[in-house]
Amino acid sequence: MQIEDGAVVLFQGDSITDSGRSRENRNDLGHGYAMMAASWVGAMYPELSVRFVNRGISGNRAKDLENRWQEDCLDVAPTWVSIMIGVNDTWRAFDSNDPTSPEAYRDAYEAILAATREKLGARLVLLEPFVLPHPEDRKAWRADLNPRIDIVRELACKYEAILVPLDGIMAEACTRRAPAYWASDGVHPSLPGHALIAQAWLQAVGALG
């Protein structure tokens, strides 16, 4: 287990992280992988005092995280920062004709990582964005999303972050059950999908054997 006693763990991202969290209750973790991961840490390590915070916002892209990073990360002063962002950078190109270039995605992502490293020295956990091949039109997203996944991997190496290789994990899961079981629209996980992400996150931070 790498997370230390007294740690503050911040989950950041889009709707997958947001997962219906309350805006009135700043301690609410939503109903997805962030809540599940935090619950398991509390159950497995009751001797540790760890605070979990969720600041995911539905619809966000990398540039949105950059714009709100001061308030929703730096001001929170976490010791761990977990980020999953990128699928909306792809999605908006298909549903709104509002693309984000890989270069702009990289610049925004790297800006938040550099600020976090410089001002907080927090440990970083980067989760790959993913899309499952359901419905059929999601298959066309791969050409746009794949460069973003590569960027996350490169940034994880550069910033010595823990990488959670979700794209491969979710793809492997689809060999065991149809994609719609894990995410009915190819993006937003079902409860089993969220549990799979939580499990991968816990393994990455050493909370599971």
Backbone bond lengths (Angstrom), bond angles and torsions (degrees), N, CA, C in turn:
res aa  C-N    CA-C-N  psi(-1)  N-CA   C-N-CA  omega(-1)  CA-C   N-CA-C  phi
1 M - - - 1.465 - - 1.526 109.20 -
2 Q 1.314 116.42 118.20 1.460 120.79 -176.79 1.528 112.95 -89.32
3 I 1.322 117.16 -24.88 1.463 120.17 -177.06 1.522 109.20 -72.56
4 E 1.321 115.25 129.45 1.456 121.13 -172.23 1.530 112.50 -89.93
5 D 1.315 115.29 159.84 1.461 120.77 173.17 1.527 109.09 -60.55
6 G 1.341 116.76 134.88 1.456 121.51 -178.85 1.517 114.25 84.80
7 A 1.337 117.45 4.29 1.464 121.23 -178.29 1.529 111.59 -66.64
8 V 1.321 115.20 152.87 1.462 123.08 169.48 1.525 106.50 -118.33
9 V 1.322 116.18 116.15 1.463 122.17 -175.38 1.524 108.81 -108.05
10 L 1.323 116.34 119.65 1.461 122.06 -179.23 1.522 109.96 -105.38
11 F 1.331 116.68 126.48 1.461 122.79 171.30 1.521 108.97 -97.86
12 Q 1.329 116.87 127.50 1.454 121.76 -179.57 1.518 110.75 -128.84
13 G 1.334 115.32 148.57 1.450 118.95 177.90 1.511 113.11 159.36
14 D 1.331 115.06 -148.40 1.463 122.33 -176.09 1.523 110.03 -108.48
15 S 1.329 117.38 -146.81 1.461 120.64 -174.58 1.525 112.77 -65.03
16 I 1.330 117.99 -27.55 1.457 119.96 179.63 1.521 109.99 -64.34
17 T 1.317 116.11 -37.26 1.462 121.12 176.34 1.521 110.96 -81.15
18 D 1.318 116.79 -44.34 1.470 122.86 179.50 1.523 110.31 -51.62
19 S 1.333 115.62 -58.15 1.467 123.45 174.35 1.525 113.31 46.34
20 G 1.334 115.21 46.10 1.461 120.38 173.24 1.510 115.56 75.94
21 R 1.333 118.35 21.49 1.469 119.61 -179.34 1.523 110.88 -64.40
22 S 1.315 116.23 148.58 1.462 122.33 179.06 1.517 110.65 -74.55
23 R 1.330 116.36 136.02 1.464 120.58 175.03 1.530 110.70 -84.05
24 E 1.317 117.14 -18.79 1.463 121.29 179.64 1.522 111.76 -82.07
25 N 1.322 115.78 -34.98 1.460 121.20 179.60 1.517 108.69 -103.74
26 R 1.321 117.46 102.31 1.463 121.98 -174.60 1.530 112.52 -69.47
27 N 1.331 116.81 -10.01 1.458 120.70 177.31 1.518 112.86 -93.38
28 D 1.342 116.60 -5.89 1.458 119.98 -178.31 1.527 110.04 -71.10
29 L 1.312 117.31 135.80 1.462 122.30 -176.93 1.523 113.14 -103.77
30 G 1.343 117.38 5.14 1.452 119.26 -177.73 1.513 111.30 79.56
31 H 1.339 115.67 -162.74 1.467 120.46 -173.45 1.527 112.47 -120.66
32 G 1.344 116.93 15.68 1.450 119.52 -173.51 1.510 115.05 -115.50
33 Y 1.320 115.31 -147.11 1.470 120.44 -172.36 1.519 112.98 -62.36
34 A 1.333 118.62 -32.87 1.466 120.43 179.87 1.528 110.37 -62.64
35 M 1.335 116.32 -46.71 1.457 120.85 178.07 1.527 110.46 -63.26
36 M 1.340 116.86 -43.02 1.458 120.42 -178.16 1.522 111.26 -64.37
37 A 1.325 117.03 -45.00 1.466 120.29 -179.61 1.523 110.84 -63.39
38 A 1.334 116.27 -44.31 1.463 119.94 179.23 1.519 111.29 -62.61
39 S 1.314 116.73 -40.32 1.466 120.74 -179.91 1.522 111.45 -63.31
40 W 1.324 116.37 -41.77 1.457 119.90 -179.80 1.525 112.00 -67.97
41 V 1.332 116.91 -38.83 1.464 118.89 176.63 1.530 109.80 -61.09
42 G 1.338 116.49 -43.73 1.458 120.10 178.85 1.512 112.78 -62.96
43 A 1.332 116.35 -37.19 1.468 120.26 -179.33 1.522 112.22 -73.78
44 M 1.326 116.81 -38.76 1.468 120.42 -175.25 1.520 113.20 -84.46
45 Y 1.340 116.07 -25.83 1.464 120.22 -176.56 1.527 110.18 -130.48
46 P 1.328 118.14 62.83 1.466 120.76 -177.55 1.525 113.10 -64.50
47 E 1.323 116.43 -16.68 1.468 119.37 179.55 1.527 112.17 -76.74
48 L 1.343 117.12 -13.08 1.458 121.18 -179.33 1.527 111.01 -96.17
49 S 1.309 114.97 143.76 1.463 120.78 173.37 1.521 107.42 -105.20
50 V 1.329 116.06 102.43 1.460 121.85 -177.59 1.521 108.68 -124.67
51 R 1.307 116.48 129.74 1.465 121.45 177.75 1.514 108.79 -100.29
52 F 1.325 116.52 128.55 1.463 122.33 177.72 1.520 109.33 -109.46
53 V 1.329 116.10 137.47 1.459 122.84 -177.81 1.523 107.91 -131.27
54 N 1.338 117.00 136.60 1.466 122.32 176.92 1.524 108.94 -116.65
55 R 1.334 116.14 121.43 1.464 121.10 176.10 1.533 110.95 -125.16
56 G 1.336 117.16 24.89 1.457 119.70 173.91 1.513 111.10 -65.33
57 I 1.327 117.15 144.45 1.463 122.43 178.36 1.519 109.38 -131.56
58 S 1.314 115.50 124.69 1.455 122.27 -179.04 1.526 111.24 -55.64
59 G 1.324 115.94 135.97 1.457 121.80 176.77 1.511 114.97 88.19
60 N 1.316 117.39 -6.81 1.467 120.05 -175.64 1.516 112.77 -66.99
61 R 1.331 113.52 147.41 1.451 123.10 169.00 1.532 108.27 -114.67
62 A 1.306 116.27 177.47 1.467 119.86 -178.57 1.529 110.81 -58.54
63 K 1.317 117.26 -39.77 1.469 119.55 -178.99 1.528 111.72 -65.79
64 D 1.339 117.40 -29.29 1.463 120.27 177.35 1.520 110.60 -69.66
65 L 1.327 116.99 -39.82 1.457 119.84 175.34 1.522 110.27 -60.64
66 E 1.326 116.36 -43.70 1.464 119.45 179.62 1.529 110.86 -59.67
67 N 1.321 117.13 -41.34 1.466 121.18 -177.00 1.525 113.26 -67.52
68 R 1.330 117.32 -28.33 1.464 120.12 -177.32 1.530 113.16 -111.90
69 W 1.323 116.89 13.76 1.459 120.31 -172.61 1.521 113.13 -64.90
70 Q 1.322 117.01 -36.09 1.463 118.86 -179.71 1.529 110.68 -60.83
71 E 1.328 116.14 -51.85 1.465 120.40 -176.33 1.516 112.32 -72.19
72 D 1.324 116.70 -41.53 1.462 120.01 -170.12 1.524 114.49 -100.13
73 C 1.320 116.55 5.80 1.463 119.29 171.27 1.521 110.71 -138.19
74 L 1.305 116.81 -65.72 1.464 119.93 -172.46 1.516 112.11 -60.31
75 D 1.333 116.93 -39.83 1.466 119.89 179.79 1.524 112.28 -70.64
76 V 1.319 117.00 -22.67 1.470 121.42 177.54 1.532 110.59 -75.55
77 A 1.327 116.09 -24.96 1.469 123.45 179.08 1.526 113.28 56.65
78 P 1.335 117.29 52.30 1.464 119.13 178.25 1.527 111.67 -73.57
79 T 1.316 115.70 157.59 1.461 121.14 171.94 1.526 111.12 -96.99
80 W 1.326 116.13 -16.74 1.459 123.56 174.07 1.527 108.38 -131.09
81 V 1.336 116.99 136.10 1.464 121.54 177.86 1.523 108.24 -127.77
82 S 1.328 115.68 118.77 1.457 123.30 179.83 1.523 108.71 -109.48
83 I 1.332 117.28 126.72 1.467 121.70 -173.36 1.523 110.42 -128.50
84 M 1.328 115.91 131.11 1.464 121.98 166.53 1.521 107.92 -132.44
85 I 1.324 116.54 112.30 1.460 121.36 -177.35 1.530 108.85 -150.28
86 G 1.319 116.06 145.57 1.457 118.73 174.96 1.513 115.62 144.88
87 V 1.338 118.04 -28.84 1.466 117.39 -175.33 1.517 111.71 -68.45
88 N 1.342 117.94 -32.11 1.464 119.06 177.41 1.526 112.40 -72.57
89 D 1.343 116.66 -27.14 1.460 119.42 173.79 1.522 109.84 -61.33
90 T 1.324 115.96 -33.85 1.466 120.74 174.29 1.523 111.71 -80.22
91 W 1.321 117.75 -46.15 1.459 122.18 -173.52 1.538 112.21 -58.31
92 R 1.342 116.88 -42.84 1.464 120.02 -176.92 1.529 112.45 -64.04
93 A 1.316 116.70 -23.61 1.462 119.10 176.07 1.515 111.31 -68.72
94 F 1.339 116.89 -26.34 1.460 120.88 -176.06 1.523 113.18 -98.13
95 D 1.328 118.02 -33.00 1.466 118.35 -176.89 1.521 113.66 -102.51
96 S 1.340 117.99 -14.11 1.468 120.16 -176.11 1.522 113.08 -133.12
97 N 1.327 117.41 3.57 1.464 121.24 -175.43 1.534 110.76 51.18
98 D 1.313 115.21 42.68 1.469 121.57 -177.48 1.526 108.41 -129.33
99 P 1.322 116.65 72.28 1.465 119.54 -173.88 1.522 112.81 -74.48
100 T 1.324 114.64 156.58 1.459 122.82 169.97 1.517 106.84 -115.97
101 S 1.316 117.72 122.12 1.458 119.76 -179.82 1.523 109.88 -67.96
102 P 1.316 117.63 153.86 1.463 119.66 174.80 1.528 112.23 -55.77
103 E 1.330 116.70 -35.91 1.457 120.45 -179.24 1.528 111.15 -66.14
104 A 1.342 116.38 -42.68 1.467 119.70 178.60 1.520 110.92 -66.88
105 Y 1.325 116.09 -37.91 1.465 120.73 176.66 1.520 110.26 -61.63
106 R 1.324 116.51 -47.33 1.458 120.62 -179.90 1.535 110.85 -61.35
107 D 1.327 116.51 -45.00 1.465 120.38 -177.25 1.525 111.37 -60.45
108 A 1.339 116.43 -45.36 1.470 120.33 -179.23 1.527 110.56 -67.08
109 Y 1.319 116.55 -43.25 1.470 121.00 -178.86 1.528 109.82 -64.31
110 E 1.326 115.74 -45.86 1.457 118.03 -177.83 1.524 111.32 -67.04
111 A 1.321 117.63 -33.06 1.467 120.63 178.57 1.522 110.98 -60.34
112 I 1.331 117.76 -42.24 1.465 118.94 -178.75 1.523 111.20 -73.09
113 L 1.329 116.79 -33.92 1.460 119.08 178.04 1.531 110.83 -68.35
114 A 1.321 116.76 -42.31 1.459 120.46 -180.00 1.524 110.81 -64.15
115 A 1.340 116.68 -42.11 1.463 120.24 179.28 1.522 110.97 -65.17
116 T 1.315 116.39 -39.61 1.467 120.34 179.84 1.521 110.90 -66.13
117 R 1.311 116.51 -43.06 1.456 120.44 179.69 1.533 110.64 -65.70
118 E 1.321 116.51 -44.15 1.468 120.73 -175.70 1.528 112.59 -70.02
119 K 1.333 116.77 -43.59 1.461 120.25 -170.82 1.525 113.85 -94.90
120 L 1.327 117.44 -23.07 1.465 120.18 -176.66 1.515 113.59 -118.89
121 G 1.324 116.04 -31.91 1.458 118.49 -173.01 1.513 112.96 65.55
122 A 1.328 116.39 23.71 1.466 120.97 -176.47 1.524 111.19 -73.05
123 R 1.326 116.04 151.93 1.455 121.22 170.19 1.517 108.24 -70.63
124 L 1.321 115.63 143.63 1.460 121.68 -175.93 1.526 110.72 -114.22
125 V 1.326 115.36 138.28 1.463 122.48 173.22 1.526 106.69 -126.40
126 L 1.324 116.98 117.73 1.459 121.40 -179.08 1.521 109.76 -110.22
127 L 1.325 115.57 125.05 1.460 121.78 177.94 1.523 108.75 -103.27
128 E 1.308 116.06 128.87 1.468 119.35 177.86 1.528 110.88 -63.33
129 P 1.339 117.77 139.60 1.467 119.16 167.33 1.532 108.39 -69.36
130 F 1.319 115.92 159.43 1.459 119.75 -178.66 1.522 109.38 -149.33
131 V 1.302 115.66 161.51 1.463 122.03 168.47 1.521 107.40 -145.03
132 L 1.325 115.87 138.05 1.458 121.12 179.05 1.530 109.54 -98.61
133 P 1.323 118.30 153.46 1.469 121.49 -173.98 1.528 113.50 -79.56
134 H 1.325 115.50 54.43 1.463 120.96 177.63 1.525 108.88 -157.65
135 P 1.330 118.95 129.34 1.464 128.41 -6.33 1.539 112.60 -61.59
136 E 1.303 115.48 178.72 1.459 121.63 -172.48 1.520 112.68 -56.80
137 D 1.350 116.90 -36.53 1.466 119.09 -175.89 1.526 113.21 -66.41
138 R 1.330 117.35 -16.35 1.464 119.68 179.89 1.536 111.32 -66.28
139 K 1.321 117.06 -22.58 1.458 119.38 -179.86 1.527 111.35 -61.57
140 A 1.335 116.50 -30.81 1.467 120.24 179.71 1.517 112.29 -70.49
141 W 1.323 117.36 -16.63 1.464 121.00 -179.21 1.523 112.85 -73.27
142 R 1.327 117.10 -19.59 1.450 119.50 -172.54 1.523 112.56 -57.94
143 A 1.322 117.34 -40.49 1.464 120.13 -177.57 1.523 111.29 -61.76
144 D 1.327 117.50 -31.96 1.461 121.18 179.16 1.520 111.71 -84.25
145 L 1.333 117.68 -36.64 1.454 120.87 -175.44 1.527 113.09 -79.82
146 N 1.316 117.84 -34.54 1.463 120.44 -175.56 1.529 113.61 -55.36
147 P 1.348 119.30 -43.12 1.467 117.95 177.34 1.527 112.48 -62.19
148 R 1.315 117.70 -30.64 1.468 120.20 178.68 1.533 110.80 -70.00
149 I 1.311 115.91 -39.01 1.461 119.35 176.38 1.529 109.89 -61.90
150 D 1.327 116.54 -42.74 1.464 120.25 177.02 1.524 111.09 -60.22
151 I 1.325 117.11 -39.99 1.466 121.28 179.61 1.521 110.56 -63.68
152 V 1.334 117.20 -43.24 1.471 120.32 178.82 1.523 109.98 -60.19
153 R 1.315 117.15 -42.02 1.461 120.54 179.31 1.530 111.20 -63.78
154 E 1.320 116.02 -42.55 1.467 120.11 179.31 1.526 111.19 -64.79
155 L 1.329 116.57 -42.13 1.457 120.19 -179.44 1.529 111.19 -68.91
156 A 1.319 116.47 -35.22 1.467 119.52 176.84 1.523 110.05 -60.87
157 C 1.312 116.71 -40.38 1.461 121.08 178.41 1.526 110.38 -67.67
158 K 1.322 116.48 -46.27 1.463 120.92 -176.71 1.521 111.94 -62.72
159 Y 1.326 116.58 -40.05 1.462 120.88 -175.07 1.529 112.99 -100.69
160 E 1.323 115.98 12.62 1.465 122.24 177.14 1.527 111.24 53.10
161 A 1.318 114.85 42.69 1.462 121.48 179.49 1.522 110.06 -89.42
162 I 1.316 115.24 157.62 1.457 121.66 169.99 1.525 107.46 -78.40
163 L 1.312 117.09 125.82 1.461 121.80 -179.80 1.524 110.05 -100.11
164 V 1.328 115.96 130.26 1.463 121.64 172.47 1.528 106.76 -105.21
165 P 1.331 119.06 106.62 1.463 122.50 -171.97 1.529 112.51 -79.65
166 L 1.317 114.97 67.67 1.462 120.51 -171.18 1.518 114.02 -65.34
167 D 1.327 117.84 -33.36 1.455 118.08 -176.82 1.522 110.46 -59.78
168 G 1.314 116.80 -44.95 1.454 119.84 178.15 1.509 112.92 -70.86
169 I 1.324 116.45 -37.62 1.464 120.43 179.41 1.528 110.66 -62.09
170 M 1.338 116.19 -45.03 1.464 119.55 -179.74 1.524 111.35 -69.53
171 A 1.324 116.73 -36.36 1.467 119.73 177.68 1.524 110.50 -64.57
172 E 1.329 116.78 -41.79 1.469 120.24 178.61 1.521 110.65 -63.73
173 A 1.343 116.44 -37.77 1.463 119.96 179.18 1.519 111.00 -60.61
174 C 1.331 116.25 -32.15 1.468 120.51 -178.68 1.521 112.76 -73.07
175 T 1.321 117.54 -7.99 1.463 119.58 171.66 1.520 110.82 -84.02
176 R 1.322 116.88 -12.54 1.462 121.79 -179.00 1.528 112.65 -103.12
177 R 1.317 115.96 -25.14 1.468 121.89 178.40 1.517 107.11 -155.78
178 A 1.303 118.50 149.42 1.463 122.94 -175.91 1.532 111.53 -56.60
179 P 1.335 117.82 148.33 1.464 121.09 -177.34 1.525 114.37 -52.09
180 A 1.334 117.23 -37.72 1.463 120.35 -178.12 1.524 112.28 -62.30
181 Y 1.331 117.47 -23.98 1.464 120.60 177.14 1.521 110.82 -65.56
182 W 1.321 116.31 -36.78 1.459 121.72 -176.90 1.524 112.76 -87.26
183 A 1.341 116.66 -31.43 1.469 121.24 179.46 1.519 107.52 -160.29
184 S 1.323 116.84 110.58 1.467 120.51 -170.95 1.520 112.78 -64.84
185 D 1.346 117.40 -24.78 1.467 120.27 177.87 1.524 111.66 -112.21
186 G 1.319 116.39 13.32 1.452 120.58 179.75 1.509 115.06 81.60
187 V 1.342 116.72 -7.21 1.470 121.82 -174.43 1.526 111.93 -126.82
188 H 1.337 116.46 -54.13 1.468 120.23 -174.07 1.527 109.82 -87.47
189 P 1.319 117.03 116.69 1.457 119.48 -173.92 1.525 113.25 -66.87
190 S 1.321 115.10 147.51 1.463 122.55 166.14 1.523 107.46 -72.92
191 L 1.334 116.89 179.19 1.459 118.71 175.40 1.534 111.91 -59.39
192 P 1.349 118.92 -44.94 1.462 117.75 174.56 1.528 112.86 -61.33
193 G 1.329 116.58 -35.45 1.459 120.12 177.34 1.515 111.89 -63.47
194 H 1.327 116.24 -44.83 1.466 119.78 176.69 1.527 111.03 -62.76
195 A 1.334 116.31 -39.65 1.468 119.79 179.19 1.527 110.71 -63.29
196 L 1.314 116.59 -37.28 1.461 120.76 178.08 1.531 110.28 -64.13
197 I 1.339 116.95 -42.72 1.464 120.81 177.89 1.525 110.52 -64.26
198 A 1.338 116.54 -44.31 1.457 120.56 179.13 1.526 110.80 -59.95
199 Q 1.314 116.51 -42.36 1.463 120.90 179.47 1.526 110.57 -62.06
200 A 1.339 116.73 -44.05 1.460 120.59 179.49 1.524 110.87 -64.17
201 W 1.319 116.80 -39.14 1.471 121.38 178.95 1.531 110.43 -64.84
202 L 1.314 116.63 -45.18 1.458 120.90 179.93 1.529 111.60 -63.26
203 Q 1.317 116.72 -39.73 1.454 119.81 177.03 1.522 111.14 -64.93
204 A 1.327 116.18 -38.83 1.467 120.16 -177.83 1.520 112.32 -65.26
205 V 1.326 116.88 -35.92 1.478 119.80 -179.27 1.514 112.16 -92.17
206 G 1.316 116.53 7.45 1.460 120.82 174.66 1.510 115.57 80.23
207 A 1.327 116.84 16.79 1.461 119.84 -179.73 1.519 112.26 -81.50
208 L 1.335 116.73 -19.77 1.456 122.15 176.25 1.520 108.98 -115.76
209 G 1.295 116.02 149.32 1.448 120.19 178.94 1.521 112.67 -71.31
